[in-house]
Amino acid sequence: MKKYILTLFLMAAIISLTGCPKSETKDDPNKEKYVNTTDEELDIQGGGDEKTENVDPTVRGDEPTPPVTDDPNQGPIDVGEITSPDNSEELNTGCQMPAEDPNIITPEDVPYEWEELVEDHICEEPQIDPNTTYDYKPVIYLYPEKTAEISVKLDYNGTLTTTYPAYNDGWKVIAEPDGTIKYNDREYYCLFWEGISNIDYSFGKGFCVKGEDTEKFLEDALKKLGLTDTEANEFIIYWLPKMEVNTYNLISFQEELYTENAQLAVSPAPDTVIRVFMAWKDVDEFIEIEPQILTVPERNGFTVVEWGGTEIK
């Protein structure tokens, strides 16, 4: 009897230390009586071992009591090893083992589908046509001498991918001398387009510039090509992050090759047209190249300015 009571107290201590959630207990009129009763008092009050079957020796309500052996060599019972007769995950002590998440899929569960997913999707490399050239962010500025209605059309040897505002077979806008463009009750500072083509840009002449020197190079080159500080600023903040991290950049400003494949038709006809288009590629070492001669065009009257570029892979 003493071993039986001792086992119960050991189990209660283990349960309180493991932090398992306590199940609700029913009121037992004998509970308080026997919890605080000594072995001698229990024998006197309960009439000895013969009447203990009417005594609920547990303090956890109607939960079943773990088995106790009479083996004197057995140590304290390991609560974690006690399972219910049906071998379920719920322990007799009231602890609930965490169930596996049915939504988690492992390769062992579906080896074929998992392997197919990895091979067909995760590891798939995008296919890029090496003959395709992306002409990035050509933007067009309009500076009439006075407020005027201006029509701009682009004859592009390629496919337009993005325009803003929408091209719609050409732009017909109101332009102010400060460069403000009005179209469909909105104001813009430029006309934007991008496209893809098969133009084979030339690197017969140009510059090989260290990545860390690209900022200074572009400031000087764009000034020579006739861009204002504001226009050059827009150009540099777009291209500099892509170029300054490279060891070297091979740069060539395209002239007739670009203008012949992306012809602008502006009406009324401008007095000055400045078009700057930079082709460049990332290179690992310095490459000898014949330097380009950059000239500064003079701005007179109604002026149209455009800049853009492309990275050659």
Phi and psi in degrees as GROMACS dihedral restraints (atoms count N, CA, C in turn):
[ dihedral_restraints ]
;  ai    aj    ak    al  type     phi  dphi    fc
    3     4     5     6     1   -64.1    20    10
    4     5     6     7     1   -38.6    20    10
    6     7     8     9     1   -65.1    20    10
    7     8     9    10     1   -36.6    20    10
    9    10    11    12     1   -63.6    20    10
   10    11    12    13     1   -48.2    20    10
   12    13    14    15     1   -66.7    20    10
   13    14    15    16     1   -40.8    20    10
   15    16    17    18     1   -60.4    20    10
   16    17    18    19     1   -41.2    20    10
   18    19    20    21     1   -61.3    20    10
   19    20    21    22     1   -40.5    20    10
   21    22    23    24     1   -62.4    20    10
   22    23    24    25     1   -45.2    20    10
   24    25    26    27     1   -65.9    20    10
   25    26    27    28     1   -36.0    20    10
   27    28    29    30     1   -63.2    20    10
   28    29    30    31     1   -42.3    20    10
   30    31    32    33     1   -64.1    20    10
   31    32    33    34     1   -42.4    20    10
   33    34    35    36     1   -61.6    20    10
   34    35    36    37     1   -39.9    20    10
   36    37    38    39     1   -65.9    20    10
   37    38    39    40     1   -42.1    20    10
   39    40    41    42     1   -64.2    20    10
   40    41    42    43     1   -43.2    20    10
   42    43    44    45     1   -63.1    20    10
   43    44    45    46     1   -41.6    20    10
   45    46    47    48     1   -65.7    20    10
   46    47    48    49     1   -31.2    20    10
   48    49    50    51     1   -79.0    20    10
   49    50    51    52     1   -33.9    20    10
   51    52    53    54     1   -74.7    20    10
   52    53    54    55     1   -15.7    20    10
   54    55    56    57     1    74.5    20    10
   55    56    57    58     1    21.3    20    10
   57    58    59    60     1   -67.1    20    10
   58    59    60    61     1   147.0    20    10
   60    61    62    63     1   -65.5    20    10
   61    62    63    64     1   136.0    20    10
   63    64    65    66     1   -84.2    20    10
   64    65    66    67     1   133.9    20    10
   66    67    68    69     1   -83.6    20    10
   67    68    69    70     1   159.2    20    10
   69    70    71    72     1   -68.2    20    10
   70    71    72    73     1   143.0    20    10
   72    73    74    75     1  -113.8    20    10
   73    74    75    76     1   147.5    20    10
   75    76    77    78     1   -87.3    20    10
   76    77    78    79     1   150.9    20    10
   78    79    80    81     1   -64.5    20    10
   79    80    81    82     1   127.3    20    10
   81    82    83    84     1  -122.0    20    10
   82    83    84    85     1   115.5    20    10
   84    85    86    87     1   -62.7    20    10
   85    86    87    88     1   -19.7    20    10
   87    88    89    90     1   -94.1    20    10
   88    89    90    91     1    -7.7    20    10
   90    91    92    93     1   -60.2    20    10
   91    92    93    94     1   -54.9    20    10
   93    94    95    96     1   -63.7    20    10
   94    95    96    97     1   -33.4    20    10
   96    97    98    99     1   -64.0    20    10
   97    98    99   100     1   -45.2    20    10
   99   100   101   102     1   -92.0    20    10
  100   101   102   103     1   -19.8    20    10
  102   103   104   105     1   -64.7    20    10
  103   104   105   106     1   -39.9    20    10
  105   106   107   108     1  -101.2    20    10
  106   107   108   109     1    23.7    20    10
  108   109   110   111     1  -106.1    20    10
  109   110   111   112     1   138.3    20    10
  111   112   113   114     1   -77.5    20    10
  112   113   114   115     1   169.4    20    10
  114   115   116   117     1   -61.9    20    10
  115   116   117   118     1   -42.3    20    10
  117   118   119   120     1   -65.7    20    10
  118   119   120   121     1   -43.0    20    10
  120   121   122   123     1   -64.3    20    10
  121   122   123   124     1   -36.1    20    10
  123   124   125   126     1   -65.3    20    10
  124   125   126   127     1   -38.7    20    10
  126   127   128   129     1   -65.0    20    10
  127   128   129   130     1   -39.1    20    10
  129   130   131   132     1   -70.6    20    10
  130   131   132   133     1   -47.0    20    10
  132   133   134   135     1   -71.5    20    10
  133   134   135   136     1   -38.0    20    10
  135   136   137   138     1   -94.2    20    10
  136   137   138   139     1    -1.1    20    10
  138   139   140   141     1    77.5    20    10
  139   140   141   142     1    24.2    20    10
  141   142   143   144     1    86.3    20    10
  142   143   144   145     1  -166.5    20    10
  144   145   146   147     1   -69.2    20    10
  145   146   147   148     1   -19.3    20    10
  147   148   149   150     1   -68.4    20    10
  148   149   150   151     1   -27.1    20    10
  150   151   152   153     1  -111.6    20    10
  151   152   153   154     1    12.0    20    10
  153   154   155   156     1   -73.9    20    10
  154   155   156   157     1    -8.8    20    10
  156   157   158   159     1   -67.8    20    10
  157   158   159   160     1   -18.0    20    10
  159   160   161   162     1   -89.9    20    10
  160   161   162   163     1    -0.1    20    10
  162   163   164   165     1  -101.7    20    10
  163   164   165   166     1   130.1    20    10
  165   166   167   168     1   -88.2    20    10
  166   167   168   169     1   101.0    20    10
  168   169   170   171     1   -78.7    20    10
  169   170   171   172     1    -4.3    20    10
  171   172   173   174     1   -91.0    20    10
  172   173   174   175     1   160.6    20    10
  174   175   176   177     1  -114.8    20    10
  175   176   177   178     1    16.0    20    10
  177   178   179   180     1  -117.0    20    10
  178   179   180   181     1    28.7    20    10
  180   181   182   183     1    80.5    20    10
  181   182   183   184     1  -135.8    20    10
  183   184   185   186     1   -96.4    20    10
  184   185   186   187     1    21.0    20    10
  186   187   188   189     1   -75.4    20    10
  187   188   189   190     1   145.9    20    10
  189   190   191   192     1   -68.3    20    10
  190   191   192   193     1   150.9    20    10
  192   193   194   195     1   -90.5    20    10
  193   194   195   196     1   133.3    20    10
  195   196   197   198     1   -59.8    20    10
  196   197   198   199     1   149.5    20    10
  198   199   200   201     1   -65.4    20    10
  199   200   201   202     1   147.9    20    10
  201   202   203   204     1  -124.4    20    10
  202   203   204   205     1   132.9    20    10
  204   205   206   207     1  -100.9    20    10
  205   206   207   208     1   153.9    20    10
  207   208   209   210     1   -89.1    20    10
  208   209   210   211     1     4.0    20    10
  210   211   212   213     1   -66.2    20    10
  211   212   213   214     1   115.4    20    10
  213   214   215   216     1   -67.2    20    10
  214   215   216   217     1   -17.1    20    10
  216   217   218   219     1   -88.2    20    10
  217   218   219   220     1    -6.1    20    10
  219   220   221   222     1   -78.0    20    10
  220   221   222   223     1   132.7    20    10
  222   223   224   225     1   -84.6    20    10
  223   224   225   226     1  -165.3    20    10
  225   226   227   228     1   -60.1    20    10
  226   227   228   229     1   141.7    20    10
  228   229   230   231     1   -73.3    20    10
  229   230   231   232     1   133.8    20    10
  231   232   233   234     1   -81.6    20    10
  232   233   234   235     1   109.2    20    10
  234   235   236   237     1   -59.1    20    10
  235   236   237   238     1   -35.7    20    10
  237   238   239   240     1   -65.4    20    10
  238   239   240   241     1   -15.7    20    10
  240   241   242   243     1   -94.0    20    10
  241   242   243   244     1    -4.5    20    10
  243   244   245   246     1   -88.4    20    10
  244   245   246   247     1   123.4    20    10
  246   247   248   249     1  -125.9    20    10
  247   248   249   250     1   161.8    20    10
  249   250   251   252     1   -73.3    20    10
  250   251   252   253     1   162.1    20    10
  252   253   254   255     1   -57.1    20    10
  253   254   255   256     1   -30.3    20    10
  255   256   257   258     1   -86.0    20    10
  256   257   258   259     1    11.7    20    10
  258   259   260   261     1    58.3    20    10
  259   260   261   262     1    27.2    20    10
  261   262   263   264     1   -76.8    20    10
  262   263   264   265     1   173.0    20    10
  264   265   266   267     1   -78.7    20    10
  265   266   267   268     1   -11.4    20    10
  267   268   269   270     1   -83.9    20    10
  268   269   270   271     1   124.8    20    10
  270   271   272   273     1   -83.9    20    10
  271   272   273   274     1   155.9    20    10
  273   274   275   276     1   -67.6    20    10
  274   275   276   277     1   -16.0    20    10
  276   277   278   279     1   -80.3    20    10
  277   278   279   280     1    -6.5    20    10
  279   280   281   282     1   100.8    20    10
  280   281   282   283     1    -6.1    20    10
  282   283   284   285     1   -77.2    20    10
  283   284   285   286     1   144.9    20    10
  285   286   287   288     1  -114.8    20    10
  286   287   288   289     1   118.6    20    10
  288   289   290   291     1   -69.4    20    10
  289   290   291   292     1   138.3    20    10
  291   292   293   294     1   -65.2    20    10
  292   293   294   295     1   133.3    20    10
  294   295   296   297     1   -80.9    20    10
  295   296   297   298     1   151.1    20    10
  297   298   299   300     1   -69.9    20    10
  298   299   300   301     1   143.9    20    10
  300   301   302   303     1   -74.5    20    10
  301   302   303   304     1   115.9    20    10
  303   304   305   306     1   -68.0    20    10
  304   305   306   307     1   -13.7    20    10
  306   307   308   309     1   -86.3    20    10
  307   308   309   310     1   -10.2    20    10
  309   310   311   312     1   -84.6    20    10
  310   311   312   313     1   123.7    20    10
  312   313   314   315     1  -111.7    20    10
  313   314   315   316     1   130.0    20    10
  315   316   317   318     1  -114.6    20    10
  316   317   318   319     1   163.6    20    10
  318   319   320   321     1   -57.6    20    10
  319   320   321   322     1   -31.2    20    10
  321   322   323   324     1   -67.8    20    10
  322   323   324   325     1   -30.4    20    10
  324   325   326   327     1   -70.5    20    10
  325   326   327   328     1   -47.1    20    10
  327   328   329   330     1  -135.1    20    10
  328   329   330   331     1    72.6    20    10
  330   331   332   333     1   -60.2    20    10
  331   332   333   334     1   -38.1    20    10
  333   334   335   336     1   -70.3    20    10
  334   335   336   337     1   -48.6    20    10
  336   337   338   339     1   -63.7    20    10
  337   338   339   340     1   -38.7    20    10
  339   340   341   342     1   -64.3    20    10
  340   341   342   343     1   -45.3    20    10
  342   343   344   345     1   -63.9    20    10
  343   344   345   346     1   -39.3    20    10
  345   346   347   348     1   -65.3    20    10
  346   347   348   349     1   -39.3    20    10
  348   349   350   351     1   -62.1    20    10
  349   350   351   352     1   -46.1    20    10
  351   352   353   354     1   -64.1    20    10
  352   353   354   355     1   -45.3    20    10
  354   355   356   357     1   -71.5    20    10
  355   356   357   358     1   -40.0    20    10
  357   358   359   360     1   -89.2    20    10
  358   359   360   361     1   -17.9    20    10
  360   361   362   363     1  -125.5    20    10
  361   362   363   364     1   -59.5    20    10
  363   364   365   366     1   -64.4    20    10
  364   365   366   367     1   -41.8    20    10
  366   367   368   369     1   -94.5    20    10
  367   368   369   370     1     4.8    20    10
  369   370   371   372     1   -75.9    20    10
  370   371   372   373     1   128.0    20    10
  372   373   374   375     1   -88.3    20    10
  373   374   375   376     1   133.8    20    10
  375   376   377   378     1   -65.2    20    10
  376   377   378   379     1   139.6    20    10
  378   379   380   381     1   -93.0    20    10
  379   380   381   382     1   120.3    20    10
  381   382   383   384     1  -117.4    20    10
  382   383   384   385     1   128.8    20    10
  384   385   386   387     1   -69.5    20    10
  385   386   387   388     1   116.6    20    10
  387   388   389   390     1   -65.6    20    10
  388   389   390   391     1   -17.3    20    10
  390   391   392   393     1   -89.2    20    10
  391   392   393   394     1    -3.1    20    10
  393   394   395   396     1   -88.6    20    10
  394   395   396   397     1   133.7    20    10
  396   397   398   399     1  -113.5    20    10
  397   398   399   400     1   131.5    20    10
  399   400   401   402     1  -100.5    20    10
  400   401   402   403     1   118.4    20    10
  402   403   404   405     1   -94.5    20    10
  403   404   405   406     1   107.6    20    10
  405   406   407   408     1   -94.7    20    10
  406   407   408   409     1   133.4    20    10
  408   409   410   411     1    45.6    20    10
  409   410   411   412     1    46.4    20    10
  411   412   413   414     1   -64.9    20    10
  412   413   414   415     1   127.4    20    10
  414   415   416   417     1  -122.3    20    10
  415   416   417   418     1   143.7    20    10
  417   418   419   420     1  -116.5    20    10
  418   419   420   421     1   127.6    20    10
  420   421   422   423     1  -108.0    20    10
  421   422   423   424     1   141.8    20    10
  423   424   425   426     1  -120.3    20    10
  424   425   426   427     1   125.9    20    10
  426   427   428   429     1  -128.9    20    10
  427   428   429   430     1    79.3    20    10
  429   430   431   432     1   -73.7    20    10
  430   431   432   433     1   160.5    20    10
  432   433   434   435     1   -72.0    20    10
  433   434   435   436     1   -24.6    20    10
  435   436   437   438     1  -148.6    20    10
  436   437   438   439     1   165.2    20    10
  438   439   440   441     1   -54.1    20    10
  439   440   441   442     1   129.2    20    10
  441   442   443   444     1  -150.5    20    10
  442   443   444   445     1   153.3    20    10
  444   445   446   447     1   -86.9    20    10
  445   446   447   448     1   126.6    20    10
  447   448   449   450     1  -129.2    20    10
  448   449   450   451     1   137.7    20    10
  450   451   452   453     1  -108.9    20    10
  451   452   453   454     1   132.3    20    10
  453   454   455   456     1  -128.4    20    10
  454   455   456   457     1   125.2    20    10
  456   457   458   459     1  -126.6    20    10
  457   458   459   460     1   146.1    20    10
  459   460   461   462     1  -120.0    20    10
  460   461   462   463     1   121.3    20    10
  462   463   464   465     1  -101.3    20    10
  463   464   465   466     1    96.0    20    10
  465   466   467   468     1  -107.5    20    10
  466   467   468   469     1   129.0    20    10
  468   469   470   471     1   -83.4    20    10
  469   470   471   472     1    68.3    20    10
  471   472   473   474     1   174.8    20    10
  472   473   474   475     1  -160.2    20    10
  474   475   476   477     1  -119.9    20    10
  475   476   477   478     1   123.9    20    10
  477   478   479   480     1   -71.8    20    10
  478   479   480   481     1   130.0    20    10
  480   481   482   483     1  -102.5    20    10
  481   482   483   484     1   -32.9    20    10
  483   484   485   486     1  -148.3    20    10
  484   485   486   487     1   136.9    20    10
  486   487   488   489     1  -137.6    20    10
  487   488   489   490     1   147.3    20    10
  489   490   491   492     1  -154.6    20    10
  490   491   492   493     1   123.3    20    10
  492   493   494   495     1   -61.4    20    10
  493   494   495   496     1   170.2    20    10
  495   496   497   498     1   -54.7    20    10
  496   497   498   499     1   135.3    20    10
  498   499   500   501     1   -68.6    20    10
  499   500   501   502     1   -49.9    20    10
  501   502   503   504     1    50.0    20    10
  502   503   504   505     1    53.6    20    10
  504   505   506   507     1    60.7    20    10
  505   506   507   508     1    30.1    20    10
  507   508   509   510     1   127.7    20    10
  508   509   510   511     1   158.9    20    10
  510   511   512   513     1  -106.7    20    10
  511   512   513   514     1   132.9    20    10
  513   514   515   516     1  -125.5    20    10
  514   515   516   517     1   107.3    20    10
  516   517   518   519     1  -132.2    20    10
  517   518   519   520     1   169.7    20    10
  519   520   521   522     1  -106.0    20    10
  520   521   522   523     1   125.9    20    10
  522   523   524   525     1  -118.7    20    10
  523   524   525   526     1   142.7    20    10
  525   526   527   528     1  -103.3    20    10
  526   527   528   529     1   158.5    20    10
  528   529   530   531     1   -58.5    20    10
  529   530   531   532     1   -26.9    20    10
  531   532   533   534     1   -83.3    20    10
  532   533   534   535     1     2.7    20    10
  534   535   536   537     1    98.0    20    10
  535   536   537   538     1    -6.1    20    10
  537   538   539   540     1   -65.9    20    10
  538   539   540   541     1   132.8    20    10
  540   541   542   543     1  -115.7    20    10
  541   542   543   544     1   132.5    20    10
  543   544   545   546     1  -115.8    20    10
  544   545   546   547     1   130.7    20    10
  546   547   548   549     1  -154.4    20    10
  547   548   549   550     1   123.7    20    10
  549   550   551   552     1    52.2    20    10
  550   551   552   553     1    48.9    20    10
  552   553   554   555     1    63.5    20    10
  553   554   555   556     1    22.3    20    10
  555   556   557   558     1  -128.2    20    10
  556   557   558   559     1   158.4    20    10
  558   559   560   561     1  -111.2    20    10
  559   560   561   562     1   141.6    20    10
  561   562   563   564     1  -133.3    20    10
  562   563   564   565     1   160.3    20    10
  564   565   566   567     1  -105.6    20    10
  565   566   567   568     1    -7.9    20    10
  567   568   569   570     1  -161.7    20    10
  568   569   570   571     1   169.6    20    10
  570   571   572   573     1  -108.1    20    10
  571   572   573   574     1   131.5    20    10
  573   574   575   576     1  -116.9    20    10
  574   575   576   577     1   139.9    20    10
  576   577   578   579     1  -149.5    20    10
  577   578   579   580     1   155.2    20    10
  579   580   581   582     1  -141.5    20    10
  580   581   582   583     1   156.0    20    10
  582   583   584   585     1  -162.9    20    10
  583   584   585   586     1   174.9    20    10
  585   586   587   588     1  -123.3    20    10
  586   587   588   589     1   144.7    20    10
  588   589   590   591     1  -151.4    20    10
  589   590   591   592     1   179.0    20    10
  591   592   593   594     1  -112.4    20    10
  592   593   594   595     1    28.2    20    10
  594   595   596   597     1   -68.8    20    10
  595   596   597   598     1   129.7    20    10
  597   598   599   600     1   -96.5    20    10
  598   599   600   601     1    91.8    20    10
  600   601   602   603     1   -70.1    20    10
  601   602   603   604     1   147.9    20    10
  603   604   605   606     1   -94.7    20    10
  604   605   606   607     1   142.8    20    10
  606   607   608   609     1  -122.9    20    10
  607   608   609   610     1    35.5    20    10
  609   610   611   612     1   -67.5    20    10
  610   611   612   613     1   -33.2    20    10
  612   613   614   615     1  -133.8    20    10
  613   614   615   616     1   152.8    20    10
  615   616   617   618     1   162.9    20    10
  616   617   618   619     1  -144.4    20    10
  618   619   620   621     1  -147.5    20    10
  619   620   621   622     1   145.1    20    10
  621   622   623   624     1  -113.9    20    10
  622   623   624   625     1   113.8    20    10
  624   625   626   627     1  -122.2    20    10
  625   626   627   628     1   135.0    20    10
  627   628   629   630     1   -60.4    20    10
  628   629   630   631     1   144.3    20    10
  630   631   632   633     1   -56.6    20    10
  631   632   633   634     1   -40.4    20    10
  633   634   635   636     1   -70.9    20    10
  634   635   636   637     1   -15.9    20    10
  636   637   638   639     1  -100.8    20    10
  637   638   639   640     1     3.9    20    10
  639   640   641   642     1   -64.6    20    10
  640   641   642   643     1   -39.6    20    10
  642   643   644   645     1   -58.3    20    10
  643   644   645   646     1   -52.2    20    10
  645   646   647   648     1   -63.9    20    10
  646   647   648   649     1   -39.9    20    10
  648   649   650   651     1   -60.7    20    10
  649   650   651   652     1   -47.3    20    10
  651   652   653   654     1   -65.4    20    10
  652   653   654   655     1   -39.1    20    10
  654   655   656   657     1   -58.0    20    10
  655   656   657   658     1   -46.0    20    10
  657   658   659   660     1   -69.8    20    10
  658   659   660   661     1   -44.5    20    10
  660   661   662   663     1   -66.0    20    10
  661   662   663   664     1   -43.4    20    10
  663   664   665   666     1   -68.4    20    10
  664   665   666   667     1   -31.6    20    10
  666   667   668   669     1   -65.2    20    10
  667   668   669   670     1   -41.4    20    10
  669   670   671   672     1   -66.7    20    10
  670   671   672   673     1   -28.8    20    10
  672   673   674   675     1   -84.5    20    10
  673   674   675   676     1    -3.6    20    10
  675   676   677   678     1   100.6    20    10
  676   677   678   679     1     7.9    20    10
  678   679   680   681     1   -80.7    20    10
  679   680   681   682     1   144.2    20    10
  681   682   683   684     1   -73.7    20    10
  682   683   684   685     1   170.0    20    10
  684   685   686   687     1   -59.9    20    10
  685   686   687   688     1   -40.0    20    10
  687   688   689   690     1   -64.9    20    10
  688   689   690   691     1   -44.7    20    10
  690   691   692   693     1   -65.7    20    10
  691   692   693   694     1   -42.7    20    10
  693   694   695   696     1   -64.9    20    10
  694   695   696   697     1   -36.3    20    10
  696   697   698   699     1   -59.8    20    10
  697   698   699   700     1   -44.7    20    10
  699   700   701   702     1   -62.0    20    10
  700   701   702   703     1   -41.7    20    10
  702   703   704   705     1   -62.3    20    10
  703   704   705   706     1   -49.2    20    10
  705   706   707   708     1   -67.9    20    10
  706   707   708   709     1   -42.8    20    10
  708   709   710   711     1   -68.6    20    10
  709   710   711   712     1   -19.2    20    10
  711   712   713   714     1   -81.1    20    10
  712   713   714   715     1   -44.5    20    10
  714   715   716   717     1   -93.9    20    10
  715   716   717   718     1   -28.7    20    10
  717   718   719   720     1   -57.2    20    10
  718   719   720   721     1   -45.1    20    10
  720   721   722   723     1   -59.1    20    10
  721   722   723   724     1   -27.8    20    10
  723   724   725   726     1   -83.0    20    10
  724   725   726   727     1   -18.5    20    10
  726   727   728   729     1  -109.3    20    10
  727   728   729   730     1   -34.5    20    10
  729   730   731   732     1   -69.7    20    10
  730   731   732   733     1   -17.5    20    10
  732   733   734   735     1   -85.0    20    10
  733   734   735   736     1    -7.0    20    10
  735   736   737   738     1   -86.0    20    10
  736   737   738   739     1   158.9    20    10
  738   739   740   741     1   -65.7    20    10
  739   740   741   742     1   -52.5    20    10
  741   742   743   744     1  -139.5    20    10
  742   743   744   745     1   155.4    20    10
  744   745   746   747     1  -123.4    20    10
  745   746   747   748     1   127.0    20    10
  747   748   749   750     1   -92.9    20    10
  748   749   750   751     1   118.9    20    10
  750   751   752   753     1  -124.0    20    10
  751   752   753   754     1   135.5    20    10
  753   754   755   756     1  -143.0    20    10
  754   755   756   757     1   123.8    20    10
  756   757   758   759     1   -84.0    20    10
  757   758   759   760     1   119.6    20    10
  759   760   761   762     1   -79.2    20    10
  760   761   762   763     1   146.4    20    10
  762   763   764   765     1  -120.0    20    10
  763   764   765   766     1  -105.5    20    10
  765   766   767   768     1   -59.7    20    10
  766   767   768   769     1   -35.9    20    10
  768   769   770   771     1   -58.2    20    10
  769   770   771   772     1   -36.0    20    10
  771   772   773   774     1   -80.0    20    10
  772   773   774   775     1   -50.5    20    10
  774   775   776   777     1   -64.6    20    10
  775   776   777   778     1   -28.2    20    10
  777   778   779   780     1   -75.1    20    10
  778   779   780   781     1   -27.2    20    10
  780   781   782   783     1   -95.7    20    10
  781   782   783   784     1    -7.0    20    10
  783   784   785   786     1  -141.1    20    10
  784   785   786   787     1    74.5    20    10
  786   787   788   789     1   -81.8    20    10
  787   788   789   790     1   134.8    20    10
  789   790   791   792     1  -102.1    20    10
  790   791   792   793     1   136.1    20    10
  792   793   794   795     1  -120.6    20    10
  793   794   795   796     1   110.2    20    10
  795   796   797   798     1  -116.7    20    10
  796   797   798   799     1   134.2    20    10
  798   799   800   801     1  -134.8    20    10
  799   800   801   802     1   128.3    20    10
  801   802   803   804     1   -67.0    20    10
  802   803   804   805     1   158.5    20    10
  804   805   806   807     1   -64.1    20    10
  805   806   807   808     1   132.2    20    10
  807   808   809   810     1   -74.8    20    10
  808   809   810   811     1   158.1    20    10
  810   811   812   813     1   -85.1    20    10
  811   812   813   814     1   -31.5    20    10
  813   814   815   816     1  -134.6    20    10
  814   815   816   817     1   133.1    20    10
  816   817   818   819     1  -125.7    20    10
  817   818   819   820     1   124.6    20    10
  819   820   821   822     1  -122.2    20    10
  820   821   822   823     1   116.8    20    10
  822   823   824   825     1  -125.8    20    10
  823   824   825   826     1   118.5    20    10
  825   826   827   828     1  -116.1    20    10
  826   827   828   829     1   118.8    20    10
  828   829   830   831     1  -133.4    20    10
  829   830   831   832     1   120.0    20    10
  831   832   833   834     1  -105.9    20    10
  832   833   834   835     1   124.3    20    10
  834   835   836   837     1  -102.9    20    10
  835   836   837   838     1   136.9    20    10
  837   838   839   840     1  -150.4    20    10
  838   839   840   841     1   159.7    20    10
  840   841   842   843     1  -145.2    20    10
  841   842   843   844     1   150.2    20    10
  843   844   845   846     1   -80.5    20    10
  844   845   846   847     1   125.8    20    10
  846   847   848   849     1  -129.3    20    10
  847   848   849   850     1   152.1    20    10
  849   850   851   852     1   -86.5    20    10
  850   851   852   853     1   -17.8    20    10
  852   853   854   855     1  -144.5    20    10
  853   854   855   856     1   164.5    20    10
  855   856   857   858     1   -66.7    20    10
  856   857   858   859     1   135.9    20    10
  858   859   860   861     1  -120.5    20    10
  859   860   861   862     1   128.7    20    10
  861   862   863   864     1   -70.3    20    10
  862   863   864   865     1   130.0    20    10
  864   865   866   867     1  -149.1    20    10
  865   866   867   868     1   144.5    20    10
  867   868   869   870     1   -67.9    20    10
  868   869   870   871     1   125.9    20    10
  870   871   872   873     1   -65.2    20    10
  871   872   873   874     1   143.5    20    10
  873   874   875   876     1   -81.3    20    10
  874   875   876   877     1   151.5    20    10
  876   877   878   879     1  -101.1    20    10
  877   878   879   880     1   116.4    20    10
  879   880   881   882     1   -98.9    20    10
  880   881   882   883     1   131.5    20    10
  882   883   884   885     1  -116.3    20    10
  883   884   885   886     1   152.4    20    10
  885   886   887   888     1   -99.9    20    10
  886   887   888   889     1   110.6    20    10
  888   889   890   891     1   -76.7    20    10
  889   890   891   892     1   148.0    20    10
  891   892   893   894     1   -90.0    20    10
  892   893   894   895     1   132.8    20    10
  894   895   896   897     1   -88.0    20    10
  895   896   897   898     1   122.7    20    10
  897   898   899   900     1  -136.6    20    10
  898   899   900   901     1   137.8    20    10
  900   901   902   903     1    60.5    20    10
  901   902   903   904     1  -147.1    20    10
  903   904   905   906     1   -67.5    20    10
  904   905   906   907     1   117.8    20    10
  906   907   908   909     1  -116.6    20    10
  907   908   909   910     1   133.7    20    10
  909   910   911   912     1  -114.8    20    10
  910   911   912   913     1   129.7    20    10
  912   913   914   915     1  -125.1    20    10
  913   914   915   916     1   138.9    20    10
  915   916   917   918     1  -140.3    20    10
  916   917   918   919     1   141.4    20    10
  918   919   920   921     1  -138.9    20    10
  919   920   921   922     1   151.2    20    10
  921   922   923   924     1  -168.1    20    10
  922   923   924   925     1  -168.8    20    10
  924   925   926   927     1  -175.4    20    10
  925   926   927   928     1   174.0    20    10
  927   928   929   930     1  -151.3    20    10
  928   929   930   931     1   142.2    20    10
  930   931   932   933     1   -98.5    20    10
  931   932   933   934     1   124.4    20    10
  933   934   935   936     1   -93.3    20    10
  934   935   936   937     1   122.4    20    10
